Amino acid sequence: SETLAAFGREKQKRFLTYFLRLTRENFMYNFHEQDIVYMTQQEENFARNFARFVNEDNILAIYDVARINGSPLPGSYVSGLESMYDYYLKICMPDGTMPALNDAGWGDARKMLFDGYSHFPQRGDFRYVATEGREGTVPSFTSVWMPWAGWYVMRTGWDTDALHAHFEVGPFSPAHSHEDKLTLLLDAYGKRLLTECG
């Protein structure tokens, strides 16, 4: 810390900006998708051993510490975190779960959205889905295309009886992909009609 303190304000700001960028890149590196990783070869060599230690918990810890101390983070860092929670909003199924596609298991999207609302209280749509419509504001969309994932999600509404389809149409990826392309998940009237292929 003494070394960093001796840098002077401008060099400290450059160091913090570089640190935040490298944290983002190492987080993205964990997804094994080269199209979304922007590192030099030297940074990527470092990331091979370091990236596994960068996850949602420590990404959020940086945000929380900065917020508590009144230290603004770059807008791209904050918007990136918000879009991470927006992903859970987009994939949330009528029963509040997220689909078990590729290497993922069935997860609790409502729990993630409640956590997202605690970090981004202006997102009433996170709260609405997390509380099953008891509080917050109805999301502004029902259907969404996610080109990075190759997923199309269609729904008639946000209630537990909504008609819902999740169609996986993206290309096969060499990392963390299963033979489940063209999977169609269907929910209607509170029941799962078609599930993932395992």
CORJOQUI-V969900 format. One record per backbone hydrogen bond with DSSP energy under -1.0 kcal/mol. CO is the residue of the C=O (numbers start at 0). NH is the residue of the N-H. E is the energy in kcal/mol with one decimal. If there is no record, write none. Layout:
co->[CO CO]
nh->[NH NH]
e->[E E]
//
This chain:
co->[0 1 3 7 8 9 10 11 12 13 14 15 16 17 18 19 20 21 22 23 24 27 28 32 33 39 40 41 42 43 45 45 46 49 50 54 55 56 57 58 59 60 61 62 63 64 65 73 74 75 76 77 78 79 80 81 82 84 85 86 87 92 95 95 96 97 98 100 106 107 108 109 110 111 112 113 114 115 119 121 122 123 124 125 126 127 128 130 143 145 145 149 149 150 151 152 153 158 160 162 163 164 165 166 167 177 179 182 184 185 185 186 187 190 193]
nh->[4 5 6 11 12 13 14 15 16 17 18 19 20 21 22 23 24 25 26 27 28 30 31 35 36 43 44 45 46 47 48 49 50 52 53 58 59 60 61 62 63 64 65 66 67 68 70 77 78 79 80 81 82 83 84 85 86 88 89 90 91 95 108 109 92 106 100 103 97 111 112 113 114 115 116 117 118 119 122 123 126 127 128 129 130 132 131 133 152 149 150 168 169 145 166 143 164 161 188 155 186 153 184 151 181 179 182 167 165 192 193 163 190 187 185]
e->[-2.3 -1.5 -1.3 -2.2 -2.3 -2.1 -2.4 -2.7 -2.4 -2.5 -2.9 -2.6 -2.2 -2.8 -2.3 -2.2 -2.5 -2.4 -2.1 -2.5 -2.2 -1.9 -1.8 -2.0 -1.2 -2.5 -2.2 -1.7 -2.3 -1.6 -1.1 -1.6 -2.5 -2.2 -2.1 -2.0 -2.5 -1.8 -1.5 -1.3 -2.8 -2.6 -2.2 -2.4 -2.6 -2.0 -2.8 -1.6 -2.9 -1.7 -1.8 -2.4 -2.3 -1.3 -1.4 -2.0 -1.6 -1.6 -2.2 -1.9 -1.1 -2.7 -1.3 -1.5 -3.0 -1.4 -1.3 -2.3 -1.8 -1.5 -2.4 -2.3 -2.1 -2.5 -2.3 -1.6 -1.2 -2.3 -2.4 -1.5 -1.4 -2.4 -1.8 -2.4 -2.2 -3.6 -1.2 -1.2 -2.8 -2.2 -1.7 -3.3 -1.3 -3.1 -3.0 -2.7 -2.9 -1.6 -1.4 -2.0 -2.7 -2.9 -2.6 -2.6 -2.3 -2.2 -1.3 -2.6 -2.2 -2.8 -1.7 -2.7 -1.5 -2.5 -1.6]
//
